[in-house]
Amino acid sequence: MNRRDALKSVALMMGGTMIGATALLTGCAPEHQIKDLNFSPEDLAFLDEIGETIIPTTDTPGAKATKIGEFMQMMVKDCYDAEQQQAFIDGLNTIRKEFKAEKGSDFVQASAEDRLAYLNGLHEQFRASGDARQPIIINMLRDLTVLGYFTSEIGATQALNYVEVPGRFDPCIDFKAGDKAYAI
């Protein structure tokens, strides 16, 4: 996924549905959550690498620079209900196991090309199945990465046009092909 596709995903995600959106919109934590859900440093490093695969470093820093693993951990612990949390954990374990079986190495040590090919294959598998439940982890990871990246300081100020304090209202802004989208 390139940055332009990621920006389109942000627009879709903000206008569409997202797992855990109920907690975000109501400001309340779900009633049923997994107690004492903790992620190890290895889990956070794994999430950072997945995020970096989805939004890699180019002329701007990638998702890993935003500590996307910590963001994902916070969202899963605070906004997902027990069923969604379990689906996330099970999905991560499946990715670890299947990637190692398919590629012969751990995801974190694999090349960026192998990681991207695997995640794209997982996404295609999801799209081809037509079953919204299988494998939902790819949508969770994509949505959390895009949301976390573009709401971070790095994403908002370096990947998007950022106006810290808006001045007067100007409804007609010249836009040239290749300009960055504006941060919200």
Contact map, one row per residue, 1 for C-alpha under 8 A:
1110110000000000000000000000000000000000000000000000011000000000000000000000000000000000000000000000000000000000000000000000000000000000000000000000000000000000000000000000000000000000
1111110000000000000000000000000000000000000000000000001000000000000000000000000000000000000000000000000000000000000000000000000000000000000000000000000000000000000000000000000000000000
1111111000000000000000000000000000000000000000000000001000000000000000000000000000000000000000000000000000000000000000000000000000000000000000000000000000000000000000000000000000000000
0111111100000000000000000000000000000000000000000000000000000000000000000000000000000000000000000000000000000000000000000000000000000000000000000000000000000000000000000000000000000000
1111111110000000000000000000000000000000000000000000000000000000000000000000000000000000000000000000000000000000000000000000000000000000000000000000000000000000000000000000000000000000
1111111111000000000000000000000000000000000000000000001000000000000000000000000000000000000000000000000000000000000000000000000000000000000000000100000000000000000000000000000000000000
0011111111100000000000000000000000000000000000000000000000000000000000000000000000000000000000000000000000000000000000000000000000000000000000000000000000000000000000000000000000000000
0001111111110000000000000000000000000000000000000000000000000000000000000000000000000000000000000000000000000000000000000000000000000000000000000000000000000000000000000000000000000000
0000111111111000000000000000000000000000000000000000000000000000000000000000000000000000000000000000000000000000000000000000000000000000000000100100000000000000000000000000000000000000
0000011111111100000000000000000000000000000000000000000000000000000000000000000000000000000000000000000000000000000000000000000000000000000000000110010000000000000000000000000000000000
0000001111111110000000000000000000000000000000000000000000000000000000000000000000000000000000000000000000000000000000000000000000000000000000000000000000000000000000000000000000000000
0000000111111111000000000000000000000000000000000000000000000000000000000000000000000000000000000000000000000000000000000000000000000000000000000000000000000000000000000000000000000000
0000000011111111110000000000000000000000000000000000000000000000000000000000000000000000000000000000000000000000000000000000000000000000000000100000000000000000000000000000000000000000
0000000001111111100000000000000000000000000000000000000000000000000000000000000000000000000000000000000000000000000000000000000000000000000000000000000000000000000000000000000000000000
0000000000111111100000000000000000000000000000000000000000000000000000000000000000000000000000000000000000000000000000000000000000000000000000000000000000000000000000000000000000000000
0000000000011111110000000000000000000000000000000000000000000000000000000000000000000000000000000000000000000000000000000000000000000000000000000000000000000000000000000000000000000000
0000000000001111111010000000000000000000000000000000000000000000000000000000000000000000000000000000000000000000000000000000000000000000000000000000000000000000000000000000000000000000
0000000000001001111110000000000000000000000000000000000000000000000000000000000000000000000000000000000000000000000000000000000000000000000000100000000000000000000000000000000000000000
0000000000000000111111000000000000000000000000000000000000000000000000000000000100010000000000000000000000000000000000000000000000000000000100000000000000000000000000000000000000000000
0000000000000000011111110000000000000000000000000000000000000000000000000011001110010000000000000000000000000000000000000000000000000000000000000000000000000000000000000000000000000000
0000000000000000111111111000000000000000000000000000000000000000000000000000001000000000000000000000000000000000000000000000000000000000000000000000000000000000000000000000000000000000
0000000000000000001111111100000000000000000000000000000000000000000000000000001000000000000000000000000000000000000000000000000000000000000000000000000000000000000000000000000000000000
0000000000000000000111111111110000000000000000000000000000000000000000000000001100000000000000000000000000000000000000000000000000000000000000000000000000000000000000000000000000000000
0000000000000000000111111111000000000000000000000000000000000000000000000000001000000000000000000000000000000000000000000000000000000000000000000000000000000000000000000000000000000000
0000000000000000000011111110000000000000000000000000000000000000000000000000000000000000000000000000000000000000000000000000000000000000000000000000000000000000000000000000000000000000
0000000000000000000001111111000000000000000000000000000000000000000000000000000000000000000000000000000000000000000000000000000000000000000000000000000000000000000000000000000000000000
0000000000000000000000111111100000000000000000000000000000000000000000000000000000000000000000000000000000000000000000000000000000000000000000000000000000000000000000000000000000000000
0000000000000000000000110111110000000000000000000000000000000000000000000000000000000000000000000000000000000000000000000000000000000000000000000000000000000000000000000000000000000000
0000000000000000000000100011111000000000000000000000000000000000000000000000011100000000000000000000000000000000000000000000000000000000000000000000000000000000000000000000000000000000
0000000000000000000000100001111110000000000000000000000000000000000000000000011110000000000000000000000000000000000000000000000000000000000000000000000000000000000000000000000000000000
0000000000000000000000000000111110000000000000000000000000000000000000000000000010000000000000000000000000000000000000000000000000000000000000000000000000000000000000000000000000000000
0000000000000000000000000000011111000000000000000000000000000000000000000000000011000000000000000000000000000000000000000000000000000000000000000000000000000000000000000000000000000000
0000000000000000000000000000011111100000000000000000000000000000000000000000100111101000000000000000000000000000000000000000000000000000000000000000000000000000000000000000000000000000
0000000000000000000000000000000111111000000000000000000000000000000000000000000011001100000000000000000000000000000000000000000000000000000000000000000000000000000000000000000000000000
0000000000000000000000000000000011111000000000000000000000000000000000000000000000000000000000000000000000000000000000000000000000000000000000000000000000000000000000000000000000000000
0000000000000000000000000000000001111100000000000000000000000000000000000000000000000000000000000000000000000000000000000000000000000000000000000000000000000000000000000000000000000000
0000000000000000000000000000000001111110000000000000000000000000000000000000100000000000000000000000000000000000000000000000000000000000000000000000000000000000000000000000000000000000
0000000000000000000000000000000000011111000000000000000000000000000000000000000000000000000000000000000000000000000000000000000000000000000000000000000000000000000000000000000000000000
0000000000000000000000000000000000001111111100000000000000000000000000001000000000000000000000000000000000000000000000000000000000000000000000000000000000000000000000000000000000000000
0000000000000000000000000000000000000111111100000000000000000000000000000000000000000000000000000000000000000000000000000000000000000000000000000000000000000000000000000000000000000000
0000000000000000000000000000000000000011111110000000000000000000000000000000000000000000000000000000000000000000000000000000000000000000000000000000000000000000000000000000000000000000
0000000000000000000000000000000000000011111111000000000000000000000000000000000000000000000000000000000000000000000000000000000000000000000000000000000000000000000000000000000000000000
0000000000000000000000000000000000000011111111100000000000000000000010000000000000000000000000000000000000000000000000000000000000000000000000000000000000000000000000000000000000000000
0000000000000000000000000000000000000011111111110000000000000000000011001000000000000000000000000000000000000000000000000000000000000000000000000000000000000000000000000000000000000000
0000000000000000000000000000000000000000111111111000000000000000000010000000000000000000000000000000000000010000000000000000000000000000000000000000000000000000000000000000000000000000
0000000000000000000000000000000000000000011111111100000000000000000010000000000000000000000000000000000000110000000000000000000000000000000000000000000000000000000000000000000000000000
0000000000000000000000000000000000000000001111111110000000000000000110010000000000000000000000000000000000000000000000000000000000000000000000000000000000000000000000000000000000000000
0000000000000000000000000000000000000000000111111111000000000011001110000000000000000000000000000000000000000000000000000000000000000000000000000000000000000000000000000000000000000000
0000000000000000000000000000000000000000000011111111100000000001000000000000000000000000000000000000000000010000000000000000000000000000000000000000000000000000000000000000000000000000
0000000000000000000000000000000000000000000001111111110000000000000000000000000000000000000000000000000000000000001000000000000000000000000010000000000000000000000000000000000000000000
0000000000000000000000000000000000000000000000111111111100000011000110000000000000000000000000000000000000000000000000000000000000000000000011001000000000000000000000000000000000000000
0000000000000000000000000000000000000000000000011111111110000111000000000000000000000000000000000000000000000000000000000000000000000000000000000000000000000000000000000000000000000000
0000000000000000000000000000000000000000000000001111111100000000000000000000000000000000000000000000000000000001001100000000000000000000000000000000000000000000000000000000000000000000
1000000000000000000000000000000000000000000000000111111100000010000000000000000000000000000000000000000000000000000100000000000000000000000001001000000000000000000000000000000000000000
1110010000000000000000000000000000000000000000000011111110000110000000000000000000000000000000000000000000000000000000000000000000000000000000001100000000000000000000000000000000000000
0000000000000000000000000000000000000000000000000011111111001111000000000000000000000000000000000000000000000000000000000000000000000000000000000000000000000000000000000000000000000000
0000000000000000000000000000000000000000000000000001001111111110000000000000000000000000000000000000000000000000000000000000000000000000000000000000000000000000000000000000000000000000
0000000000000000000000000000000000000000000000000000000111111100000000000000000000000000000000000000000000000000000000000000000000000000000000000000000000000000000000000000000000000000
0000000000000000000000000000000000000000000000000000000011111000000000000000000000000000000000000000000000000000000000000000000000000000000000000000000000000000000000000000000000000000
0000000000000000000000000000000000000000000000000000000011111100000000000000000000000000000000000000000000000000000000000000000000000000000000000000000000000110000000000000000000000000
0000000000000000000000000000000000000000000000000000000111111111100000000000000000000000000000000000000000000000000000000000000000000000000000000000000001000100000000000000000000000000
0000000000000000000000000000000000000000000000000001001111011111110000000000000000000000000000000000000000000000000000000000000000000000000000000000000000000000000000000000000000000000
0000000000000000000000000000000000000000000000010011011110001111111100000000000000000000000000000000000000000000000000000000000000000000000000001000100000000000000000000000000000000000
0000000000000000000000000000000000000000000000011011000100001111111110000000000000000000000000000000000000000000000000000000000000000000000000000000000000000000000000000000000000000000
0000000000000000000000000000000000000000000000000000000000001111111100000000000000000000000000000000000000000000000000000000000000000000000000000000000001000000000000000000000000000000
0000000000000000000000000000000000000000000000000000000000000111111100000000000000000000000000000000000000000000000000000000000000000000000000000001100111100000000000000000000000000000
0000000000000000000000000000000000000000000000010000000000000011111111100000000000000000000000000000000000000000000000000000000000000000000000000000000000000000000000000000000000000000
0000000000000000000000000000000000000000000000110010000000000011111111110000000000000000000000000000000000000000000000000000000000000000000000001001100000000000000000000000000000000000
0000000000000000000000000000000000000000001111110010000000000001001111111000000000000000000000000000000000000000000000000000000000000000000000000000000000000000000000000000000000000000
0000000000000000000000000000000000000000000100000000000000000000001111111100000000000000000000000000000000000000000000000000000000000000000000000000000000000000000000000000000000000000
0000000000000000000000000000000000000000000000000000000000000000001111111110000000000000000000000000000000000000000000000000000000000000000000010001000000000000000000000000000000000000
0000000000000000000000000000000000000000000000100000000000000000000111111111000000000000000000000000000000000000000000000000000000000000000000011001000000000000000000000000000000000000
0000000000000000000000000000000000000010000100000000000000000000000011111111100000000000000000000000000000000000000000000000000000000000000000000000000000000000000000000000000000000000
0000000000000000000000000000000000000000000000000000000000000000000001111111111000000000000000000000000000000000000000000000000000000000000000000000000000000000000000000000000000000000
0000000000000000000100000000000000000000000000000000000000000000000000111111111100000000000000000000000000000000000000000000000000000000000000010000000000000000000000000000000000000000
0000000000000000000100000000000000000000000000000000000000000000000000011111111100001001000000000000000000000000000000000000000000000000000000000000000000000000000000000000000000000000
0000000000000000000000000000000010001000000000000000000000000000000000001111111100001000000000000000000000000000000000000000000000000000000000000000000000000000000000000000000000000000
0000000000000000000000000000110000000000000000000000000000000000000000000111111100000000000000000000000000000000000000000000000000000000000000000000000000000000000000000000000000000000
0000000000000000000111110000110000000000000000000000000000000000000000000111111110000000000000000000000000000000000000000000000000000000000000000000000000000000000000000000000000000000
0000000000000000001100100000110010000000000000000000000000000000000000000011111111111000000000000000000000000000000000000000000000000000000000000000000000000000000000000000000000000000
0000000000000000000100000000011111000000000000000000000000000000000000000000001111111000000000000000000000000000000000000000000000000000000000000000000000000000000000000000000000000000
0000000000000000000000000000000111000000000000000000000000000000000000000000000111111100000000000000000000000000000000000000000000000000000000000000000000000000000000000000000000000000
0000000000000000000000000000000010000000000000000000000000000000000000000000000111111110000000000000000000000000000000000000000000000000000000000000000000000000000000000000000000000000
0000000000000000001100000000000000000000000000000000000000000000000000000000000111111111000000000000000000000000000000000000000000000000000000000000000000000000000000000000000000000000
0000000000000000000000000000000011000000000000000000000000000000000000000001100111111111100000000000000000000000000000000000000000000000000000000000000000000000000000000000000000000000
0000000000000000000000000000000001000000000000000000000000000000000000000000000001111111110000000000000000000000000000000000000000000000000000000000000000000000000000000000000000000000
0000000000000000000000000000000000000000000000000000000000000000000000000000000000111111111000000000000000000000000000000000000000000001100000000000000000000000000000000000000000000000
0000000000000000000000000000000000000000000000000000000000000000000000000001000000011111111100000000000000000000000000000000000000000000100100000000000000000000000000000000000000000000
0000000000000000000000000000000000000000000000000000000000000000000000000000000000001111111110000000000000000000000000000000000000000000000000000000000000000000000000000000000000000000
0000000000000000000000000000000000000000000000000000000000000000000000000000000000000111111111000000000000000000000000000000000000000000000000000000000000000000000000000000000000000000
0000000000000000000000000000000000000000000000000000000000000000000000000000000000000011111111100000000000000000000000000000000000000011100000000000000000000000000000000000000000000000
0000000000000000000000000000000000000000000000000000000000000000000000000000000000000001111111110000000000000000000000000000000000000000100000000000000000000000000000000000000000000000
0000000000000000000000000000000000000000000000000000000000000000000000000000000000000000111111111000000000000000000000000000000000000000000000000000000000000000000000000000000000000000
0000000000000000000000000000000000000000000000000000000000000000000000000000000000000000011111111100000000000000000000000000000000000000000000000000000000000000000000000000000000000000
0000000000000000000000000000000000000000000000000000000000000000000000000000000000000000001111111110000000000000000000000000000000000000000000000000000000000000000000000000000000000000
0000000000000000000000000000000000000000000000000000000000000000000000000000000000000000000111111111000001100000000000000000000000000000000000000000000000000000000000000000000000000000
0000000000000000000000000000000000000000000000000000000000000000000000000000000000000000000011111111100000000000000000000000000000000000000000000000000000000000000000000000000000000000
0000000000000000000000000000000000000000000000000000000000000000000000000000000000000000000001111111110000000000000000000000000000000000000000000000000000000000000000000000000000000000
0000000000000000000000000000000000000000000000000000000000000000000000000000000000000000000000111111111111100000000001000000000000000000000000000000000000000000000000000000000000000000
0000000000000000000000000000000000000000000000000000000000000000000000000000000000000000000000011111111111100000000000000000000000000000000000000000000000000000000000000000000000000000
0000000000000000000000000000000000000000000000000000000000000000000000000000000000000000000000001111111110000000000000000000000000000000000000000000000000000000000000000000000000000000
0000000000000000000000000000000000000000000000000000000000000000000000000000000000000000000000000111111100000000000000000000000000000000000000000000000000000000000000000000000000000000
0000000000000000000000000000000000000000000000000000000000000000000000000000000000000000000000000011111110000000010000000000000000000000000000000000000000000000000000000000000000000000
0000000000000000000000000000000000000000000000000000000000000000000000000000000000000000000000000011111111000000000000000000000000000000000000000000000000000000000000000000000000000000
0000000000000000000000000000000000000000000000000000000000000000000000000000000000000000000000000011101111101100000000000000000000000000000000000000000000000000000000000000000000000000
0000000000000000000000000000000000000000000000000000000000000000000000000000000000000000000000010011000111111100000000000000000000000000000000000000000000000000000000000000000000000000
0000000000000000000000000000000000000000000001000000000000000000000000000000000000000000000000010011000011111100001000000000000000000000000000000000000000000000000000000000000000000000
0000000000000000000000000000000000000000000011001000000000000000000000000000000000000000000000000000000001111100000000000000000000000000000000000000000000000000000000000000000000000000
0000000000000000000000000000000000000000000000000000000000000000000000000000000000000000000000000000000011111110000000000000000000000000000000000000000000000000000000000000000000000000
0000000000000000000000000000000000000000000000000000000000000000000000000000000000000000000000000000000011111111011000000000000000000000000000000000000000000000000000000000000000000000
0000000000000000000000000000000000000000000000000000000000000000000000000000000000000000000000000000000000001111111000000000000000000000000000000000000000000000000000000000000000000000
0000000000000000000000000000000000000000000000000000100000000000000000000000000000000000000000000000000000000111111100000000000000000000000000000000000000000000000000000000000000000000
0000000000000000000000000000000000000000000000000000000000000000000000000000000000000000000000000000000000000011111110000000000000000000000000000000000000000000000000000000000000000000
0000000000000000000000000000000000000000000000000000000000000000000000000000000000000000000000000000001000000111111111000000000000000000000000000000000000000000000000000000000000000000
0000000000000000000000000000000000000000000000000100100000000000000000000000000000000000000000000000000000100111111111100000000000000000000000000000000000000000000000000000000000000000
0000000000000000000000000000000000000000000000000000110000000000000000000000000000000000000000000000000000000001111111110000000000000000000000000000000000000000000000000000000000000000
0000000000000000000000000000000000000000000000000000000000000000000000000000000000000000000000000000000000000000111111111000000000000000000000000000000000000000000000000000000000000000
0000000000000000000000000000000000000000000000000000000000000000000000000000000000000000000000000010000000000000011111111100000000000000000000000000000000000000000000000000000000000000
0000000000000000000000000000000000000000000000000000000000000000000000000000000000000000000000000000000000000000001111111110000000000000010000000000000000000000000000000000000000000000
0000000000000000000000000000000000000000000000000000000000000000000000000000000000000000000000000000000000000000000111111111000000000000000000000000000000000000000000000000000000000000
0000000000000000000000000000000000000000000000000000000000000000000000000000000000000000000000000000000000000000000011111111100000000000000000000000000000000000000000000000000000000000
0000000000000000000000000000000000000000000000000000000000000000000000000000000000000000000000000000000000000000000001111111110000000010010000000000000000000000000000000000000000000000
0000000000000000000000000000000000000000000000000000000000000000000000000000000000000000000000000000000000000000000000111111111000000000011000000000000000000000000000000000000000000000
0000000000000000000000000000000000000000000000000000000000000000000000000000000000000000000000000000000000000000000000011111111100000000000000000000000000000000000000000000000000000000
0000000000000000000000000000000000000000000000000000000000000000000000000000000000000000000000000000000000000000000000001111111110000010000000000000000000000000000000000000000000000000
0000000000000000000000000000000000000000000000000000000000000000000000000000000000000000000000000000000000000000000000000111111111110111010000000000000000000000000000000000000000000000
0000000000000000000000000000000000000000000000000000000000000000000000000000000000000000000000000000000000000000000000000011111111000000000000000000000000000000000000000000000000000000
0000000000000000000000000000000000000000000000000000000000000000000000000000000000000000000000000000000000000000000000000001111111000000000000000000000000000000000000000000000000000000
0000000000000000000000000000000000000000000000000000000000000000000000000000000000000000000000000000000000000000000000000000111111100100000000000000000000000000000000000000000000000000
0000000000000000000000000000000000000000000000000000000000000000000000000000000000000000000000000000000000000000000000000000011111110000000000000000000000000000000000000000000000000000
0000000000000000000000000000000000000000000000000000000000000000000000000000000000000000000000000000000000000000000000000000010011111100000000000000000000000000000000000000000000000000
0000000000000000000000000000000000000000000000000000000000000000000000000000000000000000000000000000000000000000000000000000010001111111000000000000000000000000000000000000000000000000
0000000000000000000000000000000000000000000000000000000000000000000000000000000000000000000000000000000000000000000000000000000000111111000000000000000000000000000000000000000000000000
0000000000000000000000000000000000000000000000000000000000000000000000000000000000000000000000000000000000000000000000000000010010111111000000000000000000000000000000000000000000000000
0000000000000000000000000000000000000000000000000000000000000000000000000000000000000000001000000000000000000000000000000100110000011111110000000000000000000000000000000000000000000000
0000000000000000000000000000000000000000000000000000000000000000000000000000000000000010001000000000000000000000000000000000010000011111111100000000000000000000000000000000000000000000
0000000000000000000000000000000000000000000000000000000000000000000000000000000000000011001100000000000000000000000000000000000000000011111110000000000000000000000000000000000000000000
0000000000000000000000000000000000000000000000000000000000000000000000000000000000000000000000000000000000000000000000100110010000000011111111000000000000000000000000000000000000000000
0000000000000000000000000000000000000000000000000000000000000000000000000000000000000000000000000000000000000000000000000010000000000001111111100000000000000000000000000000000000000000
0000000000000000001000000000000000000000000000000000000000000000000000000000000000000001000000000000000000000000000000000000000000000001111111110000000000000000000000000000000000000000
0000000000000000000000000000000000000000000000000110000000000000000000000000000000000000000000000000000000000000000000000000000000000000111111111000000000000000000000000000000000000000
0000000000000000000000000000000000000000000000000010010000000000000000000000000000000000000000000000000000000000000000000000000000000000011111111100000000000000000000000000000000000000
0000000010001000010000000000000000000000000000000000000000000000000000000000000000000000000000000000000000000000000000000000000000000000001111111110000000000000000000000000000000000000
0000000000000000000000000000000000000000000000000000000000000000000000110010000000000000000000000000000000000000000000000000000000000000000111111111000000000000000000000000000000000000
0000000000000000000000000000000000000000000000000010011000000010000100010000000000000000000000000000000000000000000000000000000000000000000011111111100000000000000000000000000000000000
0000010011000000000000000000000000000000000000000000001000000000000000000000000000000000000000000000000000000000000000000000000000000000000001111111110000000000000000000000000000000000
0000000001000000000000000000000000000000000000000000000000000000000000000000000000000000000000000000000000000000000000000000000000000000000000111111111000000000000000000000000000000000
0000000000000000000000000000000000000000000000000000000000000000010100110000000000000000000000000000000000000000000000000000000000000000000000011111111100000000000000000000000000000000
0000000000000000000000000000000000000000000000000000000000000010010100000000000000000000000000000000000000000000000000000000000000000000000000001111111101110000000000000000000000000000
0000000001000000000000000000000000000000000000000000000000000000000000000000000000000000000000000000000000000000000000000000000000000000000000000111111111110011000000000000000000000010
0000000000000000000000000000000000000000000000000000000000000000000000000000000000000000000000000000000000000000000000000000000000000000000000000011111110110000000000000000000000000000
0000000000000000000000000000000000000000000000000000000000000000010000000000000000000000000000000000000000000000000000000000000000000000000000000001111111110000000000000000000000000000
0000000000000000000000000000000000000000000000000000000000000000010000000000000000000000000000000000000000000000000000000000000000000000000000000000011111111100000000000000000000000000
0000000000000000000000000000000000000000000000000000000000001000110000000000000000000000000000000000000000000000000000000000000000000000000000000000110111111110000000000000000000000000
0000000000000000000000000000000000000000000000000000000000000000010000000000000000000000000000000000000000000000000000000000000000000000000000000000111111111111000000000000000000000000
0000000000000000000000000000000000000000000000000000000000000000000000000000000000000000000000000000000000000000000000000000000000000000000000000000111111111111110000000000000000000010
0000000000000000000000000000000000000000000000000000000000000000000000000000000000000000000000000000000000000000000000000000000000000000000000000000000011111111110000000000000000000010
0000000000000000000000000000000000000000000000000000000000011000000000000000000000000000000000000000000000000000000000000000000000000000000000000000000011111111110000000000000000000000
0000000000000000000000000000000000000000000000000000000000010000000000000000000000000000000000000000000000000000000000000000000000000000000000000000010001111111100000000000000000010000
0000000000000000000000000000000000000000000000000000000000000000000000000000000000000000000000000000000000000000000000000000000000000000000000000000010000111111110000000000000000011110
0000000000000000000000000000000000000000000000000000000000000000000000000000000000000000000000000000000000000000000000000000000000000000000000000000000000011111111000000000000000011110
0000000000000000000000000000000000000000000000000000000000000000000000000000000000000000000000000000000000000000000000000000000000000000000000000000000000011101111100000000000000000111
0000000000000000000000000000000000000000000000000000000000000000000000000000000000000000000000000000000000000000000000000000000000000000000000000000000000000000111111000000000000000110
0000000000000000000000000000000000000000000000000000000000000000000000000000000000000000000000000000000000000000000000000000000000000000000000000000000000000000011111000000000000000000
0000000000000000000000000000000000000000000000000000000000000000000000000000000000000000000000000000000000000000000000000000000000000000000000000000000000000000001111100000000000000000
0000000000000000000000000000000000000000000000000000000000000000000000000000000000000000000000000000000000000000000000000000000000000000000000000000000000000000001111111000000000000000
0000000000000000000000000000000000000000000000000000000000000000000000000000000000000000000000000000000000000000000000000000000000000000000000000000000000000000000011111000000000000000
0000000000000000000000000000000000000000000000000000000000000000000000000000000000000000000000000000000000000000000000000000000000000000000000000000000000000000000001111100000000000000
0000000000000000000000000000000000000000000000000000000000000000000000000000000000000000000000000000000000000000000000000000000000000000000000000000000000000000000001111110000000000000
0000000000000000000000000000000000000000000000000000000000000000000000000000000000000000000000000000000000000000000000000000000000000000000000000000000000000000000000011111100000000000
0000000000000000000000000000000000000000000000000000000000000000000000000000000000000000000000000000000000000000000000000000000000000000000000000000000000000000000000001111100000000000
0000000000000000000000000000000000000000000000000000000000000000000000000000000000000000000000000000000000000000000000000000000000000000000000000000000000000000000000000111110000000000
0000000000000000000000000000000000000000000000000000000000000000000000000000000000000000000000000000000000000000000000000000000000000000000000000000000000000000000000000111111000000000
0000000000000000000000000000000000000000000000000000000000000000000000000000000000000000000000000000000000000000000000000000000000000000000000000000000000000000000000000001111100000000
0000000000000000000000000000000000000000000000000000000000000000000000000000000000000000000000000000000000000000000000000000000000000000000000000000000000000000000000000000111110100000
0000000000000000000000000000000000000000000000000000000000000000000000000000000000000000000000000000000000000000000000000000000000000000000000000000000000000000000000000000011111100000
0000000000000000000000000000000000000000000000000000000000000000000000000000000000000000000000000000000000000000000000000000000000000000000000000000000000000000000000000000001111100000
0000000000000000000000000000000000000000000000000000000000000000000000000000000000000000000000000000000000000000000000000000000000000000000000000000000000000000000000000000000111110000
0000000000000000000000000000000000000000000000000000000000000000000000000000000000000000000000000000000000000000000000000000000000000000000000000000000000000000000000000000001111111000
0000000000000000000000000000000000000000000000000000000000000000000000000000000000000000000000000000000000000000000000000000000000000000000000000000000000000011100000000000000001111100
0000000000000000000000000000000000000000000000000000000000000000000000000000000000000000000000000000000000000000000000000000000000000000000000000000000000000001100000000000000000111110
0000000000000000000000000000000000000000000000000000000000000000000000000000000000000000000000000000000000000000000000000000000000000000000000000000000000000001111000000000000000011111
0000000000000000000000000000000000000000000000000000000000000000000000000000000000000000000000000000000000000000000000000000000000000000000000000000010000011001111000000000000000001111
0000000000000000000000000000000000000000000000000000000000000000000000000000000000000000000000000000000000000000000000000000000000000000000000000000000000000000010000000000000000000111
